[in-house]
Amino acid sequence: MESILLLVVLVVLILLGAPVGFTLILIPVVYILITDAAPMILIPSQMFSAIDAVPLTAIPFFMLTGELMTSATITDRLVELSQRIIGRMRGSMAQANVLVSMFFAGMNGSVVADTATVGSLLVPAMKKAGYPSAFAAAITAVSSTIGGIIPPSVMMIVLANAGGISVGALFAGGVIPGLMIGALLMVINYFIAKRNNFERSREPFSLKALAVSSYRSSFALLIPVVLVGSVVFGVAGVVEAGALTATIALFVGLFVYRTITWRNCKSAFVRAFRNSAMVFIIIAASGPFSWLLTSLGAINELEQWLLTYTYNPLLFALVTVVFICLLGMVMDSAANIIVVGPVLVDVMVKAGYPDVQAALVVVVGFLIGSVTPPVGVAFFTAGAIANVRLEKVAIAMLPYLVALFVLLFALIIVPEFTMYLPQLLGFVK
C-alpha cells in the first residue's frame, strides 16, 4: 500500500509540473523524515552511487557532439540530403522529417535534442507548404524517438550501466529497430499524404544532385560512422569514442565547413553541459528513490506480478507492452528507464529473454513514451514549436503510436530484430 501511495504521489507531482529530479529526491527525504527508517546521510550516499560509473561520462561528449553539429548548421545539409533522397514522393517534407531524424540520431542520442533541432527547421517549412500544424508537430515528435534508438543513445548508456550490459551490444542491437521505426513511419506518412493530397517536391530525383548533397554532408555523416564503429568493433570504449567524435565535430565546424565561430562554440559547450547536468540530476535522484522502492518491497512485488504471466509468452509480451505504455503515459521516459528499466530487464531475463533484447525493448518502449500524452516531453516540445493545441497533436499522433507499440510487441516476440547484429559482431554467443 505504501508503494502504491508513493508512486501516486510521484505521478501527481510530475503531472503538476514538478521537476523530475527534485521529485525523485523529495519523496525519499520526506519518507525518512516521517518514519526515521534510515539516517539522512543515506540520500547523498545513494545519489553518489547512482552516478559513480565511468561509462556515464560519455553522455556530455554525445551531447556536445550534437550541439556542435547544430551550431555548424550541419542539420541544414542533412535536410537537403534527405530531400534529395526522397525526390518527388508524395508528402516529401514529412518523409524528409523522418530521414533527418535518422541521420541526426547518429550524432546526438537525445530525443529532446532531435525534436527541438529538426522541429525548428522543418515544422515552419511544413506549415508553409500546407501541412496542418498538428500533423507537422506529430511527425516531428514521433520521428524524434529514433534519436534515442539508433546509436549513440544516452538512455542505452544509462541502462547498460545499471544492468551491467555491454554498451557496444546495445548500440549494435539498436540499429535494426531504429531503421524499422523509420521505415514504418515513412510508410504511414505515404498513406496519410496520399489521402490528404499533401505536397510533393518540385524537383525530381537526380543522382547528380544526390551525389552533390552527399559530398556536402560527407564530413557530418562521418561522425556517426566513427562513433558507432569504434564502439561496436572494439576500437575504443564508449567514453573515448564520445571524446573522439566531439573533437571531430569541433574540427569539422571550425575548419572544414567554417560555419561555427568560437562564440558559437562556447554556446554549444554551455548547452551541452547544461543538458548533461539535467540527465545526471535525474540519474543521481533515482538512487534514493530506487532504494526506497526496494526497501518497501515494491520492486519485488512488480517482478513477481510480471513473472506470473510467463507461462504464456504472448501474454507476457502483451502485458509487458501495455505496462510500458501506461507507465510511459504518466512518467518521464528518463525516470522510467532509470528507475523501472533495470527491474523490467531483470524480469525479462528471468523469463528467458537475452539481457540485450530485454534492455532494447525497455529503451524503445519508454522512448516511445516520451511522445505519448500527457507527460511526453517530445510531445510538448513539438506542440510548442508548431504553436498548436496539444490535443490536436495527440489525435494526429494516434496512427503512429499504435504502429509503434505493435512494433514494440514484435521486438519482444521476434528476438532476431534486436539480437542479429550483436550476435553477428560477437557481442553475444
C-alpha positions as CSV (number, residue, x, y, z in Angstrom):
1,M,0.0,0.0,0.0
2,E,2.8,2.4,0.8
3,S,4.5,1.7,-2.5
4,I,1.3,2.5,-4.5
5,L,0.8,5.7,-2.5
6,L,4.4,6.8,-3.2
7,L,4.0,6.1,-6.9
8,V,0.7,8.0,-7.0
9,V,2.4,11.0,-5.3
10,L,5.3,10.8,-7.8
11,V,2.9,10.8,-10.8
12,V,0.8,13.6,-9.4
13,L,3.8,15.8,-8.7
14,I,5.2,15.2,-12.2
15,L,1.7,15.9,-13.8
16,L,1.7,19.2,-11.8
17,G,5.0,20.2,-13.4
18,A,7.4,19.5,-10.6
19,P,11.0,18.8,-11.9
20,V,11.6,15.0,-12.2
21,G,14.9,15.1,-10.3
22,F,13.5,17.2,-7.5
23,T,10.5,14.9,-7.1
24,L,12.6,11.7,-7.0
25,I,14.8,13.2,-4.2
26,L,11.9,14.8,-2.3
27,I,9.9,11.7,-1.8
28,P,12.6,9.6,0.0
29,V,13.7,12.6,2.0
30,V,10.1,13.2,3.3
31,Y,9.7,9.4,3.9
32,I,12.9,9.2,6.0
33,L,11.9,12.4,8.0
34,I,8.5,10.9,8.8
35,T,9.5,7.3,9.5
36,D,13.1,7.6,10.6
37,A,13.7,4.5,8.5
38,A,17.3,5.3,7.8
39,P,19.9,8.0,8.5
40,M,19.6,11.1,6.3
41,I,23.2,10.5,5.1
42,L,21.8,7.7,3.0
43,I,20.3,10.2,0.5
44,P,23.6,11.7,-0.7
45,S,25.3,8.3,-0.5
46,Q,22.7,6.8,-2.8
47,M,22.9,9.7,-5.2
48,F,26.7,9.4,-5.5
49,S,26.5,5.7,-6.0
50,A,24.0,6.2,-8.8
51,I,26.4,8.3,-10.9
52,D,29.7,6.7,-9.8
53,A,30.3,4.9,-13.1
54,V,32.8,5.7,-15.9
55,P,30.5,4.9,-18.9
56,L,28.2,7.8,-17.8
57,T,30.9,10.3,-18.5
58,A,30.3,9.6,-22.3
59,I,26.9,11.4,-22.0
60,P,28.4,15.0,-22.1
61,F,30.5,14.1,-25.1
62,F,27.5,12.9,-27.1
63,M,25.5,16.0,-26.1
64,L,28.4,18.2,-27.1
65,T,28.7,16.4,-30.5
66,G,25.1,17.1,-31.3
67,E,25.3,20.7,-30.2
68,L,28.4,21.3,-32.3
69,M,26.7,19.8,-35.3
70,T,23.7,22.0,-34.8
71,S,25.9,25.1,-34.4
72,A,27.8,24.2,-37.6
73,T,24.5,24.2,-39.5
74,I,25.0,20.5,-40.3
75,T,21.3,19.9,-39.9
76,D,20.6,22.1,-42.9
77,R,22.9,19.9,-45.0
78,L,21.1,16.8,-43.7
79,V,17.7,18.3,-44.6
80,E,19.0,18.9,-48.1
81,L,20.4,15.4,-48.4
82,S,17.1,13.9,-47.2
83,Q,15.1,15.8,-49.7
84,R,17.4,14.7,-52.5
85,I,16.9,11.1,-51.4
86,I,13.1,11.4,-51.2
87,G,12.7,13.2,-54.6
88,R,9.1,13.8,-55.7
89,M,7.4,11.3,-53.3
90,R,4.1,12.5,-52.1
91,G,4.5,14.2,-48.7
92,S,8.1,14.7,-49.4
93,M,8.7,17.1,-46.5
94,A,7.1,14.7,-44.0
95,Q,9.3,11.9,-45.3
96,A,12.4,14.1,-45.1
97,N,11.5,14.9,-41.5
98,V,11.9,11.2,-40.7
99,L,15.1,10.8,-42.6
100,V,16.7,13.8,-41.0
101,S,15.8,12.3,-37.6
102,M,17.5,9.1,-38.6
103,F,20.7,10.9,-39.7
104,F,20.7,13.2,-36.6
105,A,20.2,10.2,-34.3
106,G,23.7,9.0,-35.2
107,M,25.2,12.2,-33.8
108,N,23.3,13.1,-30.7
109,G,21.4,10.3,-29.0
110,S,18.7,12.5,-27.4
111,V,15.0,12.6,-28.2
112,V,14.6,16.1,-27.0
113,A,17.5,17.5,-29.0
114,D,16.2,15.7,-32.1
115,T,12.7,17.2,-31.6
116,A,14.0,20.7,-31.0
117,T,16.6,20.8,-33.7
118,V,14.6,19.1,-36.5
119,G,11.4,20.7,-35.5
120,S,12.8,24.3,-35.5
121,L,13.9,23.7,-39.1
122,L,11.1,21.6,-40.6
123,V,7.9,22.4,-38.8
124,P,7.7,26.1,-40.0
125,A,8.6,24.9,-43.6
126,M,5.9,22.1,-43.4
127,K,3.3,24.6,-42.2
128,K,4.3,27.0,-45.1
129,A,3.9,24.1,-47.5
130,G,0.3,23.5,-46.4
131,Y,0.7,20.7,-43.8
132,P,-1.7,21.0,-40.8
133,S,0.2,22.3,-37.8
134,A,-0.9,19.3,-35.7
135,F,0.4,16.8,-38.3
136,A,3.8,18.7,-38.6
137,A,4.2,18.6,-34.8
138,A,3.1,14.9,-34.6
139,I,5.5,13.5,-37.2
140,T,8.4,15.6,-35.7
141,A,7.7,14.3,-32.2
142,V,7.2,10.7,-33.2
143,S,10.3,10.6,-35.5
144,S,12.4,12.0,-32.7
145,T,12.1,8.7,-30.9
146,I,14.7,7.4,-33.4
147,G,17.2,9.8,-31.8
148,G,17.3,7.6,-28.7
149,I,17.4,4.3,-30.5
150,I,19.8,4.5,-33.4
151,P,23.2,4.7,-31.6
152,P,24.6,6.6,-29.9
153,S,21.9,6.6,-27.3
154,V,22.2,8.3,-23.9
155,M,19.5,6.1,-22.4
156,M,21.2,3.0,-23.6
157,I,24.3,4.0,-21.8
158,V,22.4,4.7,-18.6
159,L,20.5,1.3,-18.7
160,A,23.7,-0.6,-19.7
161,N,25.4,0.9,-16.7
162,A,22.6,0.0,-14.4
163,G,22.2,-3.6,-15.7
164,G,25.9,-4.4,-16.3
165,I,25.2,-4.9,-20.1
166,S,27.7,-4.2,-22.9
167,V,27.1,-0.7,-24.3
168,G,28.5,-1.9,-27.7
169,A,26.0,-4.8,-27.7
170,L,23.1,-2.3,-27.1
171,F,24.4,0.0,-29.8
172,A,24.6,-2.8,-32.3
173,G,21.2,-4.1,-31.3
174,G,19.6,-0.7,-31.6
175,V,20.4,-0.3,-35.3
176,I,17.7,-2.6,-36.8
177,P,14.9,-1.4,-34.5
178,G,15.8,2.2,-35.3
179,L,15.7,1.6,-39.0
180,M,12.5,-0.3,-38.7
181,I,10.8,2.6,-36.9
182,G,12.0,5.0,-39.5
183,A,10.7,2.7,-42.3
184,L,7.3,2.2,-40.5
185,L,6.8,6.0,-40.0
186,M,7.6,6.6,-43.7
187,V,5.0,4.0,-44.8
188,I,2.4,5.6,-42.6
189,N,3.4,9.1,-43.9
190,Y,2.9,7.9,-47.5
191,F,-0.7,6.8,-46.9
192,I,-1.6,9.9,-44.9
193,A,0.0,12.1,-47.5
194,K,-1.8,10.3,-50.4
195,R,-5.2,10.5,-48.6
196,N,-4.8,14.3,-47.8
197,N,-3.0,15.1,-51.1
198,F,0.0,16.7,-49.4
199,E,2.7,18.4,-51.4
200,R,5.5,16.8,-53.3
201,S,8.9,18.2,-54.2
202,R,9.1,20.1,-57.4
203,E,12.5,18.7,-58.1
204,P,12.6,15.2,-59.4
205,F,15.1,12.6,-58.1
206,S,18.6,13.2,-59.5
207,L,21.6,11.0,-59.0
208,K,23.8,14.0,-59.7
209,A,22.1,16.2,-57.2
210,L,22.1,13.4,-54.6
211,A,25.9,12.9,-55.1
212,V,26.5,16.7,-54.6
213,S,24.4,16.7,-51.4
214,S,26.1,13.5,-50.2
215,Y,29.5,15.2,-50.7
216,R,28.4,18.3,-48.9
217,S,27.2,16.2,-46.0
218,S,30.1,13.7,-46.0
219,F,32.0,15.0,-43.1
220,A,28.8,15.2,-41.0
221,L,28.0,11.6,-41.9
222,L,31.5,10.5,-40.9
223,I,30.7,11.3,-37.3
224,P,28.2,8.5,-36.6
225,V,30.3,6.1,-38.6
226,V,33.4,6.8,-36.4
227,L,31.4,6.9,-33.2
228,V,29.4,3.7,-33.6
229,G,32.1,1.8,-35.5
230,S,34.7,2.5,-32.9
231,V,32.5,1.2,-30.1
232,V,30.9,-1.7,-31.9
233,F,34.2,-3.0,-33.3
234,G,36.0,-2.5,-30.0
235,V,38.5,0.1,-31.3
236,A,37.5,2.4,-28.4
237,G,35.4,2.5,-25.3
238,V,32.2,4.5,-25.3
239,V,33.9,7.4,-23.4
240,E,36.8,7.5,-25.8
241,A,34.5,7.3,-28.8
242,G,32.4,10.2,-27.4
243,A,35.5,12.4,-26.9
244,L,36.8,11.5,-30.4
245,T,33.6,12.4,-32.2
246,A,33.2,15.6,-30.2
247,T,36.7,16.6,-31.4
248,I,35.9,15.7,-35.0
249,A,32.6,17.7,-34.8
250,L,34.6,20.7,-33.5
251,F,37.2,20.4,-36.2
252,V,34.6,20.0,-39.0
253,G,32.6,23.0,-37.8
254,L,35.6,25.3,-37.4
255,F,38.0,24.3,-40.2
256,V,36.1,22.2,-42.8
257,Y,32.6,23.8,-43.1
258,R,33.7,27.0,-41.3
259,T,30.2,27.7,-40.2
260,I,30.9,27.8,-36.5
261,T,32.7,30.6,-34.6
262,W,34.4,30.5,-31.3
263,R,31.3,32.3,-29.8
264,N,29.0,29.6,-31.2
265,C,31.4,27.0,-29.8
266,K,31.2,28.5,-26.3
267,S,27.4,28.4,-26.5
268,A,27.4,24.8,-27.7
269,F,29.6,23.8,-24.7
270,V,27.2,25.6,-22.3
271,R,24.1,24.0,-23.8
272,A,25.7,20.5,-23.9
273,F,26.8,20.5,-20.3
274,R,23.6,22.1,-19.0
275,N,21.6,19.3,-20.7
276,S,24.0,16.7,-19.4
277,A,23.6,18.1,-15.9
278,M,19.8,17.6,-16.2
279,V,20.3,14.0,-17.1
280,F,22.8,13.4,-14.3
281,I,20.5,15.1,-11.8
282,I,17.8,12.6,-12.7
283,I,20.2,9.7,-12.6
284,A,21.5,10.8,-9.1
285,A,18.0,11.3,-7.8
286,S,17.0,7.8,-8.9
287,G,19.4,6.3,-6.4
288,P,17.4,7.3,-3.2
289,F,14.1,6.6,-4.9
290,S,15.2,3.1,-6.1
291,W,16.4,2.4,-2.5
292,L,13.0,3.4,-1.2
293,L,11.1,1.2,-3.6
294,T,13.4,-1.7,-2.8
295,S,13.1,-1.3,0.9
296,L,9.3,-1.2,0.7
297,G,9.2,-4.3,-1.4
298,A,7.7,-2.6,-4.5
299,I,10.5,-3.9,-6.8
300,N,9.9,-7.4,-5.7
301,E,6.2,-7.1,-6.0
302,L,6.5,-5.8,-9.5
303,E,8.8,-8.6,-10.5
304,Q,6.5,-11.3,-9.0
305,W,3.4,-9.8,-10.7
306,L,5.0,-9.8,-14.2
307,L,6.5,-13.3,-13.7
308,T,3.0,-14.7,-13.2
309,Y,2.4,-14.3,-16.9
310,T,5.5,-16.1,-18.1
311,Y,3.5,-19.4,-18.6
312,N,2.3,-17.8,-21.9
313,P,5.0,-15.9,-23.9
314,L,2.5,-14.0,-26.0
315,L,0.5,-12.9,-22.9
316,F,3.7,-11.9,-21.1
317,A,4.8,-9.9,-24.1
318,L,1.3,-8.2,-24.3
319,V,1.3,-7.4,-20.5
320,T,4.8,-6.0,-20.7
321,V,4.0,-3.7,-23.7
322,V,0.8,-2.5,-22.0
323,F,2.6,-1.8,-18.7
324,I,5.4,0.1,-20.5
325,C,2.7,2.0,-22.5
326,L,0.7,3.0,-19.4
327,L,3.8,4.0,-17.4
328,G,5.2,6.0,-20.3
329,M,1.9,8.0,-20.4
330,V,2.3,9.3,-16.8
331,M,6.0,9.4,-16.1
332,D,9.0,10.9,-17.8
333,S,10.9,8.5,-20.1
334,A,14.3,9.2,-18.4
335,A,12.8,8.4,-15.0
336,N,11.2,5.3,-16.3
337,I,14.3,4.0,-17.8
338,I,16.5,4.8,-14.8
339,V,14.1,3.7,-12.1
340,V,11.9,1.0,-13.6
341,G,14.1,-0.1,-16.6
342,P,16.5,-2.3,-14.6
343,V,13.6,-4.1,-13.0
344,L,11.9,-4.9,-16.3
345,V,15.2,-6.1,-17.8
346,D,15.7,-8.4,-14.8
347,V,12.1,-9.7,-15.1
348,M,12.6,-10.4,-18.8
349,V,15.9,-12.1,-18.2
350,K,14.2,-14.4,-15.6
351,A,11.5,-15.1,-18.2
352,G,14.2,-16.4,-20.6
353,Y,15.0,-13.4,-22.8
354,P,18.6,-12.3,-23.5
355,D,19.6,-9.2,-21.5
356,V,20.4,-7.2,-24.7
357,Q,17.0,-7.9,-26.1
358,A,15.3,-7.0,-22.8
359,A,17.2,-3.8,-22.5
360,L,16.4,-2.7,-26.0
361,V,12.7,-3.4,-25.5
362,V,12.7,-1.3,-22.4
363,V,14.6,1.6,-24.1
364,V,12.4,1.6,-27.2
365,G,9.2,1.3,-25.2
366,F,10.0,4.1,-22.8
367,L,11.3,6.4,-25.6
368,I,8.0,5.9,-27.4
369,G,6.5,7.0,-24.0
370,S,8.4,10.3,-24.5
371,V,5.9,11.3,-27.1
372,T,2.7,9.9,-25.5
373,P,0.4,12.4,-23.8
374,P,0.0,13.7,-21.2
375,V,3.6,13.7,-20.0
376,G,5.7,13.1,-23.1
377,V,8.4,15.8,-23.3
378,A,8.9,15.5,-27.1
379,F,5.1,15.8,-27.4
380,F,5.2,19.1,-25.5
381,T,8.3,20.4,-27.4
382,A,6.8,19.7,-30.9
383,G,3.5,21.2,-30.0
384,A,5.2,24.4,-28.7
385,I,7.3,24.7,-31.9
386,A,4.2,24.3,-34.1
387,N,2.2,26.6,-31.8
388,V,-0.8,24.2,-31.9
389,R,-3.1,22.8,-29.2
390,L,-1.7,19.6,-27.7
391,E,-5.0,17.6,-28.0
392,K,-4.8,18.1,-31.8
393,V,-1.2,16.9,-31.8
394,A,-2.3,13.8,-29.8
395,I,-5.0,13.0,-32.3
396,A,-2.6,13.3,-35.2
397,M,-0.1,11.0,-33.5
398,L,-2.6,8.1,-32.9
399,P,-1.8,6.1,-36.1
400,Y,1.9,6.4,-35.4
401,L,1.7,5.4,-31.8
402,V,-0.5,2.4,-32.5
403,A,2.0,1.2,-35.1
404,L,5.0,1.8,-32.8
405,F,3.5,-0.2,-29.9
406,V,2.7,-3.0,-32.4
407,L,6.4,-2.9,-33.4
408,L,7.4,-3.0,-29.7
409,F,5.4,-6.2,-29.3
410,A,7.2,-7.6,-32.4
411,L,10.6,-6.8,-30.8
412,I,9.7,-9.0,-27.8
413,I,8.4,-12.0,-29.8
414,V,11.0,-11.9,-32.6
415,P,14.4,-11.8,-30.9
416,E,16.2,-11.6,-34.3
417,F,15.2,-8.0,-34.7
418,T,17.4,-7.0,-31.7
419,M,19.9,-9.9,-31.5
420,Y,21.0,-10.4,-35.1
421,L,23.7,-7.7,-35.2
422,P,25.1,-8.3,-31.6
423,Q,25.4,-12.0,-32.4
424,L,27.0,-11.2,-35.8
425,L,29.5,-8.9,-34.3
426,G,30.4,-11.3,-31.5
427,F,28.9,-9.5,-28.5
428,V,26.5,-12.4,-27.8
429,K,27.3,-16.0,-28.3
